[in-house]
């Protein structure tokens, strides 16, 4: 099978994939500016027949193989940015920059995508269409995918380049079985929005609270009311998360403050529920404050939309995964994390899948998860990820259209 040959090709360049991953891991970059990471990628792929597109808004880049070739066009994506946290893995190639770590696996995503580019470039004449490799910064809350779309790097801009016909991405999971590939039809990951509430009262002496309008108990009441709102206004069959993670107020033990601030996150799975939760948070906070003769200012900052996977793309991913000699796991329910590949999937049918990178034979359920300062990756799985991405591209292009769905 072609997918088995792709796996053999990927294993043949395992050392290159691993070396790139380690080089990126040692020098993590944050946000929308990842120039050193992109430079490492471009140097690794410099001998391949790729045409590069870059935009003004960030250091994102798209490498194009078989530009303009007749047939369909498929996009493969890898993200490049790290997290603002210290690394405690003790690895020989651990982060050399304090306060930065590739704790979400973006170093592996980029290395696997570069591996897929090399494997596909070796078969360039056999490909029945165009492949675009999306190297994206700013996934960790910076909306990098949206900036790249706005810059027209994926197509759909003023230069006449059309959007791809399909899009695929892979995300590692260190606490999932070694080499497993998983996905689901429909909503895979949640929308994520930030909540900021400022409760304005009237400060004064703590010994005379009746002469004040104390915002602290009002803020506490809002926190508790939001929990009741979630459980009583939204169907338990569709998960909704509203979590207040910060409450800040006051300057001394004997002063009633003028205001209290709340910060948190809301996670929803559909656009309709997302809109309803926003409206209810605002209503609850404003009216509880009003009942206590205070005022609440509510700001909800829009984050990533839900990541919604096309059934045809998930079916294709399953075909590729099983062709690589493994099982494809269809998840029963969405995860409440968020991903900005969702912006791509709003424009282009496709899917994101998860790759288990726990050490073979380990108790994967107890491995450190993504965003842990001790998160580890079994690098022997990386060629499988590169082959999976390459297989999604070749399978889609060879079919010339989407397969019939079973999911």
Secondary structure, 3 states (H helix, E strand, C coil): CHHHHHHHHHHHCHHHHHHHHHHHHHCCCCCCCCHHHHHHHHHHCCCCCCEEEECCCCCCEEEEECCCCCCEEEEEEEECCCECCCCCCCCCCCCCCCCCECCCCHHHHHHHHHHHHHHHHCCHHHCCEEEEEEEECCCCCCCHHHHHHHCCCCCCCCCCCCCCCEEEEEEEECCCCCCCEEECCEEEECEEEEEEEEEECECEEHHHHHHCECHHHHHHHHHHHHHHHHHHHCCCCCCCEEEEEEEEECCCCCEECCEEEEEEEEEECCHHHHHHHHHHHHHHHHHHHHHCCCEEEEEEECCCCCEEECHHHHHHHHHHHHHCCCCEEECCCCECCCCCHHHHHHHCCEEEEEEECCCCCCCHHHCCCCCCCCCCCCHHHHHHHHHHHHHHHHHHHHHCCCCCCCC
